[in-house]
């Protein structure tokens, strides 16, 4: 037994989160793709069966009231809130991440007094992360056209230097989806505010993996998915955070009947509901919504700070094992080594990365591949252990040595 194998056993025996692993449905596969789709929480199948058979099958329409379907978007939002450092009443769950990015960005431009708000503020530019997940860039272009703005794409590091009196809103990713780089949310938010603009953050790769601090750092608007580190299931609904002080002025570009102050009044004129509820649009997707609610039970008694500590320990150990098992020059780490700049994944540049990942999966080590040459490994501390990490690096070394 190697020294690294023994180290992994000792680290697992001292892991305060080791017991949380039993809350998931797992097998012998080393699953390092939770940054794309989280593992299945054990409570979800039974809950979904109850929703389908009893709530829908027996209670039917009565479940909107008796089973709490109507209040699910804000109720589940309050479950997500502590995981991203937000007080209750500021998050509503529903729609996809893309739809929520659109709502948030158009709403941000209007909060800043952009061209379509009737203000003469002169704020007619949207700044977007040039390294962002492509959809965010697509949505930013569309939101800018709708609001009469132009788009400037820059790297997060360049944001402070391009902010000006023209800046209406800035859309940034907390963690880069490709490299795992953690961006400076507190510092960049402060810079955006100093320029008089509105900060919008995409939390898809940070929520559930590390502390975010939305309230503490004054973030204006934020969005995120729930199927990665929050383990809500494929296509589970996303969420929208609207800071309390902005809620009475948040002007959603998608004013649906579900966000009306009197949704069943069926009035021809729109009057938005108070609070974060104005972020709702249409009828909630109840089946996936309540599956997500059950999935979030795995967080009972789990501090995000402990998750972050284990995440850093896992990624540190993985990099150490890769260094020991993988031949020199075969891979290049593109994820920052500094803890303050690292999310909960490790990205390795590798020749023939697509074929290499296919062989890893054949040997029950599951990560994913990103064009053109990146092996991406996500570490979900709730169910990934140190023995998993050692095994993944060892199999990677053996695969590359072929």
N, C-alpha and C positions, 0 to 999 in steps of 0.2 A: 504494500500500500504506500503510495507516494506521500511526501510531506504535505503537498497541497490537498490531497484527499483527507488526511488527518486534520488539517486546519479547517477544512470545510465541515467536518463532523463536529469539531469543537465550537465553531461559530454557530452552527445550527442548534446545538444543545443550549447555547446561551441566548438564543434569539427570543426576545419577549413577544414577538408577533408570530412565532411558529404555530401556535394553536389556532390562529385564524385560518390557516390552510384548510382545516377540516370543514370550513363553511362553504367550500367550493367543490364542484364535481370535477375531479382530476384523474389522470391515469399516469402511466409511466413516461409519458412524453415530457421532455423539457420544453415548457411553453414560454418562449420569450417574444411573443407577438401581442402581448396585452396592450401595447400602444397602438394597435390596429383594432383588435377585438378582444375584450376582456373575457376571462373564463366564466363559466356558468356558476353563479351562486346556487347552493343547494336548496335554498328556500323558494327559488323561482318556479320550478315545475308545478309544485303543489299549489302555489298562489295562482298561477295562470289557470290551472284546472278549476279552481274555485271560481275565478272570474268568469270563465266560460260556462261551466255547468250550473252553478248556483246563481251568480249575480246576473248573468245574461240569460241562461237557460230557464231559470225559475222566476227570478224577480223581474227580469226584463226591464221595462221602462222605469220601474220603481227604483232601480239601482242608481239612477242619477241623484236621487236624494238619500235613499236608505243605505246605499253602499258608498256614498261619498264621491261618486264619479265627478260631479260638477265642480267640486273644490280641489280635485286632484292636482291641477297645474300649479296652484300656489302652495298647496300642502307639501308636495314633493319638492318644490322650490325651496321650502324652508328646511328640508332635510339636506339639500345640497349646500345651503348657505354656510354652515360652519366649516365645510370642507374647503371653501374658497375665501374664508374670512369675512363673511357678510352677516349682518343682523337679519332677522326674519323680516318678511314683507318686502323684499327687494328683488326676488328672483321668481320668475314664472317659467314653467316647463311646457314645451310644446314646439311643434314644427321642427325643421331640420336646422343644422348649424348655418347653412347657406342662407336660409330665409331669415334667421335671426341676425346674421351679419348685415343683411340688407336693411332690416328694421332699425338696427342699432346705428348704422352709418348714416342713413337718411335722417334719423332722429337726431344724431349728433350734429349734422350740418345745420339743421333747423334750430337746435339749442344754441348754436354759435352765431345765429343770425345770418345764415347763408343766403344766397340769392333768391331762393324760392320761399323765404320766410317773410318777405315784405320789409326786411331790415335793410338799412344802407350801411351795414358794417364793413363792406368791402372784403369779407371773408369768403373767398370763392375757390379755395384750393383744398383738396383732400390729399394727405400724405399717406402712402401705403407702404408696407414692408415689401421690398423688392424680392426678398427670399421667401415670401409667404407661400403657403399651400395655394395652388393655382386658383381655386374657387374664390378665395378672398380677393384676389386681384380682379377676377372677372366681375364679382359683385361690386367692388369699388368703382370700376369703370361705369357700370350701369347706374349705380347710385349717384355718381357725379353727373352723368348726363341728365338724370331726372331732376337734380337740384340746381343745375346750371353751373356746376363746378368743373374744374380741371383736376387731373390726377397727377401726382408726382410720386414715382416709385424710387425709394432709396433704401439702403440698408439701415437697420435700427441704429447702428453706431453713427450714422450720418444725420439722423433726425434732428438733434439739437442745432446743427449748423444750418438747416434749411427752414426751420420754423420762422414765421414772419407774421405780420399783421394780416396777411392774406389767408393764413391757415385757419380753416374751419374745424377740421377733424383729422385725427391721426389714428390709423388702424394698424395694430401691431400684434404679432404672435408672442406669447410669453415664452414658449419653447419652440425652436425651429424643428419642424417635423422631419427634416432629412438628417441633420447633424446632431440633434439633441442639445444644441446650444441654448442655455437659459439667458434670456435678455433681462435687462435691468428695469423691471417694472416700476419700482419706486422712483428711480432717477429720471426715467423717461416720462413718466406721468407728471412729475414736478416740472420738467422742462416744457411739456405741452401746456400745462396750466399757466406757466410764466408767460407764455406767448398768447394767452387768452383763448386757447383752443380747447377742444373736447377730446379726451382720450378714450379710445375703444380698444379693448384687449380681447384676443382670441385665446381661450384657456384650454383648448382641446388636448394639448399634450402636457398640461401641468395640473389640472384639477384632479385630485385623488392621488397625486404623486409627490406633491410638495406644498408647503404653505404658500398662499397667494396674497392674502391681506388686502382684499378689495376695499373694505371700509377704511382700514388703517392708512392706506396709501392714497386715498382720495380718487380712486378710479371712477370715471363717470358712467361708462357703459361697458358691459362685457358679455361675451357669448361663449358657449362651449358645448361639446357633444357629451354623451353619457355612456357610449359603448366602449370606451377605451379603459382608463383606470377606474371608472365608476361602474364598469361591468354590467351595464344595463341591457345588453343584448344587441344583435344586429339591427341597425336602423332605429334604435331607441331614440326617443325624442330629445332634442337639445334644450338649452335654456338661455334665458335672457336676463341679465342683471341690469336694473335701472337704479342708480343711486337715489336714495330717498329725496334728497334736495332737488332732484331734477324731475321727479315723477309727475308733478302737476303741470309741467311744461313739455313733457315728452310727447312728441307728435309723430305717431307711427304712420308709415306710409301704407300700412295694410290694416285699415280700421274695420275689422270684421264684427259680426254680431256678438261674438263671445266677449269682446272688449267694450261693449256698450254698457253704459251705466244701468240701463234697463233692458237687458237682452231679450226678454220675452214681451217687451212693450211693442216691438215691431214697428217702431216709429221710422218714418222716412229720413229724418235728420239724425246725424251721428253726434252723440254726446259721450265722450270717453268715460270709462269707469275710473274710480280713484286708484292711486297707487300703481304698483307694478302690473296690476290686472289689465291695464291698457296695452300691455304687450301681447295679450292673447289675440287670436284672430278668429279661427273657426272652431268647429266641434273637436274636442280633444280626442287623440287616438288612444282610447282607453285600454285596449289590450296591452300594447307596449308600454303605456304610461304606468300601469299597475305592476307590470313585470319589473320595471325600473324601481318602483317603490319597494318591492320585495328585495331586489338586489342591493339596495342601499342599507339593508339591515346588517350586512357584513361589517359595516362601520361602527356598530354599537360598541362603545368602549375603546375605540381605536383612535388615539391622537394622531393628527396629521404630522406632528413633529416627529413622532416615533417612526412613521412611514418614511419621512425624509431621511432620517438617520440611517435606516436600514437600506434605503435606496442608494445612498452614497457608499455605504459599506459593500453592497452587492456589486456596484459598478467598479469600485476600486479593486475588489477581489477578482472580478472578471478580467480587468486589464492586466492584473498581475499574472493570472493564469494564462492569458493569451501570450504574454511575454515569455512565459516559461515553455509553453507547448507549441507555439507557432514559429516556424523558421523565420530568421531575420529577413526583413524586406518583403515578406509575403503579404502583409497587410499594413495599412496605415490608418491610425486612429484619427478621425476627423471631428470627434467630439472633444470639447475642451477638457483638459485634465483638472483645472481649478474647480473646486466644489461650487463656488459661487457662480460659475458659468455653465454648469452641467445640469441637465434635466434628469430623467430616469431612463435613459437609453444610451447605448453605445453604438456608434456608426463606424464601421471599418471599411476603408476603401480597399478593393481587392480585384485583381485581374480575373475575368470570367465570373464575376460575382453572382450572376443569375444562375449559372450552372452549379456553382459552389453551394448556393442556398438550396437548390433542388436536392443535392446529395446530402446536405445536412438534414433536411426534412425526411429523406428516406431513412436516415439513421435516428429519427425521433428527436431531433433538435430543431424546433420550429422558431425561426425568426422571419424576416422578410427582406426583399430586395428592392432597391430603389435605383432607377436609371441615373447614370449609366453604369456605375461600378460600386455601389454601396451595399454592404451587408448591414442590416439594421436589427439590433437586438434590444427589445424593451423589457424592463425589469419591474414587475408589479410586486412590491414588497409584501402584499397580503398573502400571496401564495407561492412566490418564488423563493427557494432556499439556496444556501451556499453550496450544497452538494449539486444542485441543478447547475449552478454557475460553473463549478469545476468541471462537471461532465461536458457542458456545452463547449468550453474552451478546449478540452482534451479532444473531443470529436472534431472540432474545427481544425486543430493541429493535425490530426490523423488524415482528415480529408484533403487538406492542402499538401500533405506529404506524398500523396499518391503520384 
